[in-house]
Amino acid sequence: MSEIKQKRFMVKIFRFETRDGGVVCRHMLADNQLPMLVPNQYIAAKSMNKAGTGRNHAWKLAVFFNYLDESYQLEYDGATNRHVCAFLSTLIYGDTGDLRITTPQEGLSYSTLSGYLGVVTTFYRWLDQNYGSAMTFYEGERKCRSQSYLYGQIYTYQYKYLVDRLLPDVKGSRIYVKWYGEEEKQRLCQCFLTLRDEAIFRLTLEGFRIDEVLSMCLSTYNAADRIIQPTRSKMRQSAVRGAENRLRKVRIAEETCRVLDRYIYEERTVAENKSGRISDWLFLNLNSGESLGKPLSYANYRKILRRCAWRAGLDARKIRTHSGRSTKVMDLLEDGALHPEWKLSDLEFMLVFGWRSVDSIMPYMNHNSEIMANAAYEHHQKDGDSHD
């Protein structure tokens, strides 16, 4: 039996000590068991907000680096756009040179191929920006100059058309539950195992993104006035320590406040006392072990939400963390349609959801809402009567 050859580039777990004396684990690249300095700097940057993002980039870069080594005996810093095109072709078709082609059952999905494309191109963008070159690169649809090569060719080259053209039939998106009905809200709230998880879910129903909820701090919560404020939005650290927090403040519902207050005094305090960690982060890990008292991560909460959905009798595969925000949009729109005196202005909508333009509402709207259809019809009828 032939021995399986070990890949040159592999993903390894590295342990790093933090300033507070703790330990965090990060997925990094190793070249023949030795850490890779430059690519790991990029992976570390991608791991800052979510460790899972860094892990995903590490695995995909390992596949690409091994392809360059095995197919061309080439290092990553010598690759050109020709090699990236060949890599995408191999992912789609298999090794056509050795007639080891990909069967339909083995083919990668559109989203997976797009993921490889995004990782490779952003890596070379970062590489050029941090290690520089004498070349001038162009963004958008414009091509880089003919004398541009290496990194510039890779991150400015328009590869997306390859995936779009070659795999038009697998681009379909997954169907999610985008808006919760009142019964679904109640079933989900009843099936969480902790007050913390229910409080997080209810805050998404107030219109917050999950990243915003997990960025909230005790110091940004005013329980007396039911006012709360995130410290981060869309993975950007907008409110750094010591600087003014310019992110929106939102007044939350009484029931959300009640659950949140119970979590703080019944669960969060216990986690702080047991772990010995005093933290300003609002939502902490509650399970005993090394992570007790540390901030709750997005990946952990997503698992919690899907398990809750399963207990509630919903299809967990169709549950996403962003649906609470979509539900809040439709709740406000339908309330305004049923009760015109409650209708929010465009400016108020922008303030509630943290948008710069009211046009941002479009992806959140349910165009099949009977309430909105009836309201539009009645409004049209009134306009017709006024002209008679």
N, C-alpha and C positions, 0 to 999 in steps of 0.2 A: 504494500500500500504506500503510495507516494505521500510524502509529508507536505502539509499545507504551508506554503511560504508566508511568512509574516510580513505584513505591510510595513513599508518604511515609515510612513507618517501615521501616527495613532493619537487618539484622544485619551488623555490621562487626567485623573483628578488630583489637583494640587491643594494642599492645605495652607492657608495664609493666616497669620496672626493679625488681629485688629488692634487698634489703638487702646481699646478698653480691656485688652487682655483676652478677648474671645478668639474663636477660630471660625473662619469661613472656608468653604470648599468651592473651588472653581474648576471648570473643565478647560484644559489647556492642550496645546499641540506639542507633541514630542517627535523629534526626528531621530530615529534609531535610539529611542529611549531617552534622548537628551532634550531638554526644553528649548523651544524656538523663541528667541528674544523678540524679534520684530512682529511676527504674526500674533504672538501672545499679548503684546501691547494692544493690538487692535481688539482681540477677544476680550481683554480686561475692560476696555472702554465699553464694549457692547454688554458687559455683565453688570455695569454700574447700577442700572435701574432694575433689571430682571436677570437673574442668573441663568434662567432658561434661554434667554436670547443669546447669551455668550456660548452656551452649550450647543445650541442649534448652529451657530456660525462655525464653531470649532469642528463639528462633525462634517459639515458640508465642505469646508476648506480642506479637511483631511482627504476627502474623496477626490477633490480637484487636484491637490498636490500629488497624490498617488497616481492619478491619471497622467500628469505631466511626467512623472518619474518613469513610469512603466512604458508609456507610449513614445516618449521623446528623449528620455534621460535628461530632462530639463528641470532646472530650479524655478521656483515660482516667480523670481524677479527677472527671469528671461522670457516669460510668456508674452505672446502678442494676441491680438484679436483672432488670428487664425486658429490658435490653439483653443481659445474659448469656444469658437464656433464648432470645432471638431469635438470638444467635450460635450456640448449640448447635443450634437448629432449622435454621439455614443450613448448618452442617456436615453435618447428617443428610440434609436434603432438597434442599439447593441454594437458589437464589434463586427461591422460588415466586412472588414478586411480578412478576418479569420472565419467569416461566415457563422459567427456566433451572434445571431440576431435576437432581438427581443420579441417574444410572443405577445399577443394582445393581453394575455392575462398578467404578464410581467411588467407591462408598460407603466411608466410613472404618470401620475395625474398631472393636470395642468398646474395646480397650485404648487405641487412639489417641484416641478421644473422651474416655475417662476421663482420659487424660493432659492434654488441653486443660483439662478441668474442674479437675483438681488444680492446674495451674499458675496459672490465673486466680484461683481461690479463695485459694490460699496467698499470692499476690501482694497481694491486698487485705487479707488478715489482717496481713501484714507492714506494709503501708502504714498501717493504722490504729494498729498497735502502736507504730510509729516516729514517726508524724507526728500521732497523737492526734486526739481529737474529744471533745466534751462528752457523747457518747452512751454508753449502757450496752448492751453486747452480751452475748448469751447463747450458750452452747455447746450441742452435742448436738442433741437433737430439738426442744428448745423454740424457739419463734419469737422473733425480736427484736421489740421494742416497735413499735407501729404508727408512732410518730413517728421511728423509726430509719430512716436512709436512707443513700445512697451506700455507703461501704465496709462498714458493718455489714450491710446487706441482702445484699451480694454474698457475704461469706464465711460468713454464718450460714445463708443460704438453702439448702434441701435440693434440689439439682439432680440428685442421683444417680438419683432415680427416673425422670427423663426419659430418661436413657440406658438404664437397665434396662428400662423399659417399651417404648421405641421400638425397641430392638435386642435383644430377648431371644434371637434365633436366632443371633447372632454372638458370643455371650459365651464360647464354648468356649475353653478354655485349651490352650496348646501342650503336646504330650507330650514330656517330657524323660527322659533316662536318669537315674534318681534314685539307683540303687544300682549300684555296680560289682562284678562278679564277680572272682575271682582272676585269670582270664585277661585280662580287660579292664584290670585294674590293671597287670599285667606289660607288656602291649602298649603302654599309654600311657607307662609309665616308660621303655621302650626307644626310644620315638619322639620324645622331647624332644631338641632340638638343643644344649641347654646343661645343665650341672649345676644352674645356678640354677633353671631352670624345673622340672626334676625334683624338686628340693628343695622348691619351693613346693607342687607337687602332693602330694608325700608328707606335707607338713605339714597339708594339708587332710584327708588320710586319717587324721591323728591327731585329727581332730575340730574343727579350727580353721576359723572363717569366713575367706574370702579376705581380707576387710578386716583381720582380726586378723593374718594372716600377713604382709601387706604393711606392717603397722605395727611389726613386730618390729625390734629393734635389736641390735647386737653386744653391748651392755652388758646385755641381758636374756637372753642365751644362755649357759648354763653347760655347756660341752662335756664337762667331766670327769664331771659327774653326769647328763648328757643332760636337763637341765631348760631349758625355754624359756618365755617369757612375752610376750604382746602388750602394746602400749602404748595400743591403741585397740580399741574394740569397738562394732559397729553404727554406725560412722561418728562415734562420740562420742570426743573426746579425753579419755579417762578418766584418763590418767596424764600430767599436765602436767609440764614440766621443773621439777625441784626438789621436787615433791610425791611422796608415797608412791604407788607403783603397787599398786593393790588388785585388779587383774585376776588371774585364776587362773594358776598355774604348772602345767605339764604335763610329765611325763617321757615322752620320745619314744623310739621304737624305735631299735635299734642301726643298722639299715640307713638310716633317715632321718638319723641323726646322721652316718653315714659320708658320705653324699652331700652333706649340708650342710657338713661340714668341708672336703671336697674343693672345693666351690664357693668357700668363703671364701678358701682358700689358692691356688687355681689360677685363678679367674676374677675374683673380687671385688677382690683385691689389684692385679691388672693394670688393672682399670677405674679404681681410685683413683689409681694411679701415672700413667696416661695422661691422666686428666682434671685431675689436680692438686687434686681435691676430696677433702677428708678428711671422712667422714661416719660417723655412728653408725647410720644406717639399714642394715638387714641386706641387703636386696635392691635392687640398683642396676641401672641401664641399662648394658648391656655394649657396645652398638654405638657405633662412632665417630661423632662429630658433636656438636652442641650439647647433646644430652641425656646424653652419656656421663658416668657417675658420679652422675647424679641418681636419686632414688628411683623404682622401677618403679611404674607406674600400674596401676589395675585394668583399664582399657580395653585397655591393651597386653597384659596377661597373658591376658585373655579371648580375644584374637585368637590368642595363642600356643597356648593350650589347644585351641582349635578346629582350628588347623592341625595340631597334634599328633594330634588325634583322626582327622583326615582321613588322615594318614600311617599311622595304626594300623588303618585300614579301618573306622572307626566313622562313623556319621552325625553330622557336625560340627554340624548344625543342632539336634541333640538333646542336645548337651553343655552343661552349665552348671557354674559354678565352685563351687556349693554341694553338689554330689553327693558329694564326698569326706566331708563332715560327716555326711550321711545314711548313707553306707556305714559309717562308724565306729560309729554308733548300732546298726545292725543287726549288725555284727561282734560287738560287746560283748553284745548280747542273745542272739545265737545261740551264742556261746561259753558264756554262762551257762546256756543251755538244755542244751547238750551236756555241760558240766562244771559241775554245781551248785556245786562248791567254788570256782569262779572267779567266780561271779555277784556283780555289784556291788550294793551297797545303793542306795536312792534318793538318799541324801546323796552317795554317791560319784559317781553319774551326774551330779548337779547340779554337783559340783565339776569333773568332767572337761569338761563342755560349757558351763559358765558360766551355768547356768540358775538362776532364783530359785524355780522350782516344777518338780517332776518331771512335771507335766502337759505341759510343753513338749516332751516326748518324742513326743507323738502325731503331729505332722506328719511326723516322720522315720521312722516305723515302716512296714515292708513287711508288710501284712496277708496277703500271699500266700506268706509264707515257710513252706516245708514243714517246716523244722527247728523253727520255733516251733509249728506245728500238731501235730507229733508229740510235742513236749515237753508241750504242754497236754493232749494225750490221755493220755500216760503218767502225768502228774500226777493227772489225774482218775481213772485206773484205780487208782492207789495209794491215793487218798482213799477210793475205793469199797471196796477190800480192807480198809482199816483199820476200816471200819464194820461188816464182816461178823462 
